[in-house]
Amino acid sequence: MHILYYYWDEFNGEDCMDAMRRLGHEVDILRLDLKTFELTDEVEARFREALTREEVGKKYYDIVYSFDYFPCISDACQKYGTPYVSWVFDCPHYTLDSHTINNPVNRVFVFDKELFRLMRNKGVETINYSPLGVNVKRLSRFCKELDEENGGRIFYRHDVTFLGNLYDNEYNFYDQVTCLPPELKEYIDDVIGLQEKIYGRDLFTDDKYITPEHVKKLREYINFERTGNYELDYDGIILDMLRHKVTVNERRHILEKMGERFDTFLYTTPDAKHIEGVKNMGTADYSTKMPLIFRQSKINLNITLRSILSGVPLRVIDILAAGGFLITTYQKEIDEYFEDGADLVIARTPEEMIEKTAYYLEHEDERKAIAANGQKKVFEKFAYTKLLPGILEG
C-alpha cells in the first residue's frame, strides 16, 4: 500500500511510520501549514497535485493517513476519491463534530468504546474503534540496551512518578467562568467533588446529578463562537469542561497525598502550580526520556483524564511498554484488557491509590513481576504492527 501520511510533528508519528514501513507499506510524508480546519485553495492544491498523480494507470496513493481527524483533509480526499484514515488519540476531539465526518471516504478510529457507541448512535457510520498502540520494536531495543548497561543510566530512579498535565492553566476552562450564580456554582462544585471520589461511572451523564435544566442554566453563562461548520454538541462541551475540572482537582489532591508520604516526582509543564512535597521536573521527551522515567521509577501513576469515559489512555500503554510498574485509576476498558494485580494495579478510589502505592513500594518482587507481565501483554496486544493492518486495510 502506498500511504500519504500527514505529519504534524505529533509525538508518536515516527513510531507509527516505522511500523507502517516494516509492514511493507510505502510511506510519503506530507506537511501542511494549516491555519484553519476548512479546505483552503492552498491546501486543496497540495492534495490535487498528490492525489491525481497516477502510476502505471492507477492512483499513486492508496490512502491518506493522519493521527487525529482533520476536516479539510477529509474534504480533499472526498473531492479526489481517496480513502482517508484517521486514528484519534485526543479525547475530547471536537473536529469529530464537523459535518465532514460523514464523508464516505472516511475511516475514523477512536480508542474509547463509549465514544464509539455515542457517535454510532448519532448515525455516524464512518466511526470505528481501535485501542491505541506503541512501537514494540523501538521499546524492546531500548529496554534491552538499558538492561545491558546494568542500570548505567540511573537518573530517574524515583519512588513515585506522575507524568502528565495538571490542567491548572488556560485549559482549566471551568474556573474561568466567574459569573455563575452562587447557588448553581455551589451545586456544580458538589457534583465535581463527588465525581472525584467515584471511578468507572460518569455522573455528568446521569440525570440524577446533572439534569438538562442544570446544563441549560450553565449555557446561559457560557458562550461559544458559532462558525456553522460543525454540528457541535455544546451541552457535551460544557460537561467536558466539568470533567476537566474533576481532573484538575483529582490529580492535585492525589499528588498532595503522595507528596506527604512518598518521594514523589512530577513531569509536567514548568508553569504548573507547586504541590508541596512533589518535585516538578518539567516536561519529558516522548521517545527518549519518557521510557527511561517509566522503567526506572518504582511506581508510575496514571490518573485518567475524566473526558475519557471508558478507553485505555495512551499513557497506560506507554508505561507498560517501557517495562514500568503502573498503578492506574479504574477504567472499564483497562479492566477488560488487563488483569488487575497481574499486568498492572487498578485503584478504584483515590484512597486505594495511596494504599496500594504504600504496599507496592515495600514489595519489590511483586512490582517487578507485574511490570514484566504488563509489558508482555502490551507487546502482544497493542503493537502498531498488530493494530495497523485492521486500520489501514479496512
C-alpha positions as CSV (number, residue, x, y, z in Angstrom):
1,M,0.0,0.0,0.0
2,H,1.2,3.5,-0.9
3,I,0.3,5.9,2.0
4,L,0.4,9.7,2.0
5,Y,1.0,10.5,5.7
6,Y,0.0,13.9,7.0
7,Y,2.7,14.6,9.7
8,W,2.1,17.5,12.0
9,D,5.1,16.6,14.3
10,E,2.8,14.6,16.6
11,F,4.9,12.8,19.2
12,N,4.1,9.3,18.0
13,G,4.3,9.9,14.3
14,E,7.8,8.5,13.7
15,D,6.9,5.3,15.6
16,C,3.7,4.8,13.5
17,M,5.5,5.4,10.2
18,D,8.3,3.0,11.2
19,A,5.7,0.3,11.8
20,M,3.9,1.0,8.5
21,R,7.2,0.6,6.6
22,R,8.0,-2.6,8.5
23,L,4.6,-4.0,7.4
24,G,5.7,-3.4,3.8
25,H,3.9,-0.1,3.1
26,E,5.5,2.8,1.2
27,V,5.0,6.0,3.2
28,D,5.4,9.5,1.9
29,I,5.2,12.4,4.3
30,L,3.0,15.5,3.7
31,R,3.4,18.6,5.8
32,L,0.9,21.4,5.7
33,D,0.7,24.8,7.3
34,L,-2.9,24.5,8.5
35,K,-4.3,27.9,9.7
36,T,-7.9,26.6,9.7
37,F,-9.6,23.2,9.5
38,E,-11.5,24.3,6.4
39,L,-10.3,23.3,3.0
40,T,-8.5,26.4,1.6
41,D,-7.4,26.8,-2.0
42,E,-3.8,26.3,-1.0
43,V,-4.4,23.1,0.8
44,E,-6.6,21.8,-1.9
45,A,-3.9,22.5,-4.5
46,R,-1.4,20.4,-2.5
47,F,-3.8,17.5,-2.4
48,R,-4.9,17.8,-6.0
49,E,-1.2,17.5,-7.0
50,A,-0.7,14.5,-4.8
51,L,-3.9,12.6,-5.3
52,T,-4.4,13.0,-9.0
53,R,-1.0,11.5,-9.8
54,E,-1.0,8.1,-11.5
55,E,1.4,5.3,-11.7
56,V,1.0,2.6,-14.3
57,G,-2.6,3.5,-14.8
58,K,-3.6,3.6,-11.2
59,K,-3.8,6.1,-8.4
60,Y,-0.4,7.0,-6.9
61,Y,-1.7,6.9,-3.3
62,D,-4.0,4.2,-1.9
63,I,-4.9,6.2,1.3
64,V,-4.2,9.4,3.1
65,Y,-3.5,8.9,6.8
66,S,-3.3,11.1,9.9
67,F,-3.3,10.9,13.7
68,D,-6.4,12.9,14.8
69,Y,-9.1,14.0,12.4
70,F,-8.7,17.0,10.1
71,P,-11.9,18.1,8.3
72,C,-10.0,19.8,5.4
73,I,-8.1,16.6,4.6
74,S,-11.4,14.7,4.6
75,D,-12.9,17.2,2.1
76,A,-9.9,17.0,-0.1
77,C,-9.9,13.2,-0.1
78,Q,-13.7,13.2,-0.8
79,K,-13.1,15.5,-3.8
80,Y,-10.4,13.4,-5.2
81,G,-11.8,10.0,-4.4
82,T,-9.1,8.8,-2.0
83,P,-9.8,6.9,1.3
84,Y,-8.9,9.0,4.4
85,V,-7.9,7.0,7.5
86,S,-7.7,8.9,10.8
87,W,-6.7,7.4,14.2
88,V,-7.7,9.7,17.0
89,F,-5.7,9.8,20.2
90,D,-7.1,13.0,21.7
91,C,-10.3,12.9,23.8
92,P,-12.3,15.1,23.6
93,H,-11.6,15.8,19.9
94,Y,-14.2,18.2,18.7
95,T,-13.3,18.1,15.0
96,L,-15.2,14.8,15.1
97,D,-18.3,17.0,15.2
98,S,-17.6,18.5,11.8
99,H,-20.2,17.9,9.1
100,T,-17.3,16.3,7.1
101,I,-17.3,13.3,9.5
102,N,-19.9,11.5,7.3
103,N,-17.8,11.9,4.1
104,P,-17.9,8.3,2.6
105,V,-14.1,8.3,2.1
106,N,-13.5,8.4,5.9
107,R,-12.4,5.6,8.1
108,V,-12.0,7.2,11.6
109,F,-10.9,5.2,14.6
110,V,-11.4,6.3,18.2
111,F,-9.9,4.5,21.3
112,D,-12.9,4.9,23.6
113,K,-15.7,2.3,23.2
114,E,-18.2,4.7,24.9
115,L,-17.4,7.5,22.4
116,F,-17.6,5.0,19.6
117,R,-21.1,4.0,20.8
118,L,-22.3,7.5,21.3
119,M,-21.2,8.5,17.7
120,R,-22.7,5.5,16.2
121,N,-26.0,6.3,18.0
122,K,-25.8,9.7,16.3
123,G,-25.8,8.0,13.0
124,V,-22.0,8.4,12.2
125,E,-21.2,5.3,10.1
126,T,-17.6,6.3,9.4
127,I,-16.5,5.9,13.0
128,N,-14.7,2.8,14.2
129,Y,-13.0,1.5,17.3
130,S,-9.4,0.6,18.0
131,P,-7.2,0.8,21.1
132,L,-4.0,2.9,20.7
133,G,-0.6,1.4,20.0
134,V,3.1,1.6,20.6
135,N,6.3,0.8,18.7
136,V,7.3,-2.5,20.2
137,K,10.5,-2.8,18.2
138,R,11.8,0.5,19.4
139,L,10.9,-0.1,23.0
140,S,12.2,-3.7,23.0
141,R,15.5,-2.5,21.8
142,F,15.5,0.4,24.3
143,C,14.8,-1.9,27.2
144,K,17.4,-4.5,26.1
145,E,20.1,-1.8,25.8
146,L,19.3,-0.3,29.2
147,D,19.4,-3.7,30.8
148,E,22.8,-4.4,29.1
149,E,24.1,-1.2,30.7
150,N,23.3,-2.8,34.0
151,G,21.5,0.3,35.2
152,G,24.0,2.7,33.8
153,R,21.5,5.5,33.4
154,I,20.0,5.9,36.9
155,F,18.8,9.5,36.7
156,Y,15.1,8.7,37.1
157,R,15.0,6.1,39.9
158,H,12.1,7.7,41.7
159,D,9.8,6.1,44.2
160,V,6.6,7.6,42.7
161,T,6.2,9.3,39.4
162,F,3.3,11.0,37.7
163,L,3.9,12.3,34.1
164,G,1.0,14.3,32.7
165,N,-0.7,17.7,32.5
166,L,-2.3,19.2,35.7
167,Y,-4.6,21.4,33.5
168,D,-4.3,24.1,36.1
169,N,-3.6,26.6,33.4
170,E,-5.5,28.1,30.5
171,Y,-7.1,24.7,29.9
172,N,-9.0,24.9,33.2
173,F,-12.0,26.5,31.5
174,Y,-14.4,26.0,34.3
175,D,-12.5,28.3,36.7
176,Q,-12.5,30.9,34.0
177,V,-16.3,31.2,34.3
178,T,-16.7,33.7,37.1
179,C,-20.3,34.8,36.6
180,L,-22.2,31.7,37.8
181,P,-24.9,32.3,40.4
182,P,-23.7,31.2,43.8
183,E,-26.4,28.6,44.2
184,L,-25.7,27.0,40.8
185,K,-21.9,27.1,41.3
186,E,-22.2,25.5,44.8
187,Y,-24.3,22.6,43.4
188,I,-21.9,22.0,40.4
189,D,-18.9,22.1,42.7
190,D,-20.5,19.5,45.0
191,V,-21.0,17.2,42.0
192,I,-17.4,17.8,40.9
193,G,-16.3,16.8,44.4
194,L,-18.4,13.7,44.4
195,Q,-17.2,12.6,40.9
196,E,-13.6,12.9,42.1
197,K,-14.3,10.1,44.5
198,I,-16.0,7.8,42.0
199,Y,-14.3,5.8,39.3
200,G,-16.0,3.9,36.4
201,R,-19.2,5.9,36.5
202,D,-19.7,9.3,34.8
203,L,-22.0,11.5,37.0
204,F,-22.3,14.2,34.3
205,T,-24.4,12.0,32.1
206,D,-26.6,10.8,35.0
207,D,-29.8,12.9,35.3
208,K,-29.8,12.2,39.0
209,Y,-26.9,14.6,39.3
210,I,-26.7,16.9,36.3
211,T,-30.1,17.4,34.8
212,P,-30.9,19.1,31.4
213,E,-32.1,22.1,33.4
214,H,-28.6,22.4,35.0
215,V,-27.0,22.3,31.6
216,K,-29.4,24.8,30.3
217,K,-28.6,27.2,33.2
218,L,-24.9,26.8,32.6
219,R,-25.4,27.6,28.9
220,E,-26.8,31.0,29.9
221,Y,-23.4,31.9,31.3
222,I,-21.0,30.1,29.0
223,N,-20.9,31.3,25.4
224,F,-19.4,29.6,22.3
225,E,-18.4,31.0,19.0
226,R,-20.6,29.5,16.3
227,T,-19.0,29.0,12.8
228,G,-21.7,26.9,11.2
229,N,-19.1,24.4,10.1
230,Y,-19.6,22.0,13.0
231,E,-22.6,20.2,14.5
232,L,-21.1,20.8,17.9
233,D,-22.8,19.3,21.0
234,Y,-22.4,22.4,23.1
235,D,-24.1,20.7,26.1
236,G,-21.4,18.0,25.7
237,I,-18.7,20.6,25.7
238,I,-19.9,22.0,28.9
239,L,-19.9,18.5,30.5
240,D,-16.3,18.1,29.3
241,M,-15.4,21.4,31.0
242,L,-16.7,19.9,34.2
243,R,-14.9,16.6,33.7
244,H,-11.6,18.6,33.1
245,K,-12.2,20.4,36.4
246,V,-12.6,17.0,38.1
247,T,-9.3,16.0,36.6
248,V,-7.6,19.2,37.8
249,N,-8.8,18.6,41.4
250,E,-8.2,14.9,41.4
251,R,-4.6,15.0,40.1
252,R,-3.7,17.7,42.6
253,H,-5.3,16.1,45.5
254,I,-3.8,12.7,44.9
255,L,-0.3,14.2,44.3
256,E,-0.6,16.2,47.5
257,K,-1.2,13.0,49.4
258,M,1.6,11.3,47.6
259,G,3.9,14.2,48.4
260,E,3.1,13.9,52.1
261,R,4.1,10.2,52.3
262,F,6.4,9.3,49.5
263,D,9.4,10.6,47.4
264,T,7.2,11.9,44.6
265,F,8.2,13.3,41.2
266,L,6.1,15.1,38.7
267,Y,6.8,15.6,35.0
268,T,4.7,18.3,33.6
269,T,4.8,21.9,32.3
270,P,7.2,24.1,34.3
271,D,4.5,26.7,35.0
272,A,2.2,24.2,36.8
273,K,1.2,25.3,40.3
274,H,3.5,24.0,43.0
275,I,2.5,20.9,45.0
276,E,4.1,20.6,48.5
277,G,6.4,17.7,48.7
278,V,6.3,17.0,44.9
279,K,9.3,17.8,42.7
280,N,8.3,19.2,39.3
281,M,11.0,18.0,36.8
282,G,9.5,19.7,33.8
283,T,8.4,18.0,30.6
284,A,9.9,14.8,29.2
285,D,10.6,13.9,25.5
286,Y,8.3,11.1,24.4
287,S,10.8,8.9,22.6
288,T,13.9,9.2,24.7
289,K,13.3,10.4,28.2
290,M,9.8,9.1,29.0
291,P,10.7,5.4,28.7
292,L,13.6,5.9,31.0
293,I,11.5,7.5,33.6
294,F,8.8,4.8,33.4
295,R,11.2,1.9,33.5
296,Q,13.3,3.3,36.4
297,S,10.6,4.6,38.6
298,K,9.4,2.2,41.3
299,I,5.8,3.2,40.8
300,N,4.2,5.1,37.9
301,L,0.7,6.7,38.3
302,N,-2.0,7.1,35.7
303,I,-4.8,9.4,36.7
304,T,-7.1,9.2,33.7
305,L,-8.5,12.4,32.1
306,R,-12.2,12.2,33.0
307,S,-13.3,13.1,29.5
308,I,-12.1,9.6,28.5
309,L,-15.2,7.7,29.5
310,S,-14.1,4.1,29.1
311,G,-10.9,3.8,27.0
312,V,-7.4,2.8,27.8
313,P,-5.3,6.1,27.8
314,L,-2.1,6.1,25.7
315,R,-0.2,6.8,29.0
316,V,-1.1,3.4,30.3
317,I,0.2,1.7,27.2
318,D,3.4,3.8,27.2
319,I,4.2,3.0,30.8
320,L,3.7,-0.7,30.4
321,A,5.5,-0.9,27.1
322,A,8.6,0.6,28.7
323,G,8.5,-2.1,31.4
324,G,7.3,0.3,34.1
325,F,5.1,-0.7,37.1
326,L,1.8,1.0,36.9
327,I,-1.0,1.9,39.4
328,T,-3.9,3.4,37.5
329,T,-7.3,4.7,38.2
330,Y,-10.1,2.4,37.2
331,Q,-11.4,2.5,33.6
332,K,-13.8,-0.1,32.2
333,E,-11.5,-1.0,29.2
334,I,-8.4,-1.1,31.3
335,D,-10.2,-3.8,33.3
336,E,-11.2,-5.6,30.1
337,Y,-7.7,-5.7,28.6
338,F,-5.5,-6.2,31.7
339,E,-5.6,-8.4,34.8
340,D,-5.6,-6.3,37.9
341,G,-2.7,-7.4,40.2
342,A,-1.0,-9.4,37.4
343,D,-0.4,-6.9,34.5
344,L,-0.9,-3.7,36.4
345,V,-2.7,-2.5,39.5
346,I,-6.1,-0.7,39.5
347,A,-7.2,1.7,42.1
348,R,-11.0,2.2,42.4
349,T,-10.8,5.1,44.8
350,P,-8.2,7.9,45.5
351,E,-7.6,6.4,48.9
352,E,-6.9,3.0,47.4
353,M,-4.3,4.5,45.1
354,I,-2.4,5.8,48.1
355,E,-2.8,2.5,50.0
356,K,-1.6,0.4,47.0
357,T,1.4,2.8,46.4
358,A,2.5,2.2,50.0
359,Y,2.1,-1.6,49.7
360,Y,4.0,-2.0,46.4
361,L,6.8,0.3,47.5
362,E,7.5,-2.4,50.1
363,H,7.1,-5.4,47.7
364,E,9.8,-5.1,45.0
365,D,9.5,-8.7,43.7
366,E,5.8,-8.3,43.1
367,R,6.3,-5.0,41.4
368,K,8.9,-6.4,39.0
369,A,6.7,-9.5,38.2
370,I,3.7,-7.3,37.5
371,A,5.7,-4.9,35.3
372,A,7.1,-7.8,33.3
373,N,3.6,-9.2,32.7
374,G,2.3,-5.8,31.7
375,Q,5.0,-5.2,29.2
376,K,4.4,-8.7,27.7
377,K,0.6,-8.0,27.4
378,V,1.2,-4.7,25.7
379,F,3.7,-6.2,23.3
380,E,1.2,-8.9,22.4
381,K,-1.9,-6.8,22.1
382,F,-1.0,-3.2,21.4
383,A,1.9,-3.2,18.9
384,Y,1.4,-0.9,15.9
385,T,2.2,-3.9,13.7
386,K,-0.8,-5.8,15.3
387,L,-3.3,-3.0,15.1
388,L,-2.4,-1.2,11.8
389,P,-3.5,-3.9,9.4
390,G,-7.1,-3.6,10.6
391,I,-6.9,0.2,10.5
392,L,-5.2,0.7,7.1
393,E,-7.0,-2.1,5.2
394,G,-10.5,-1.6,6.5
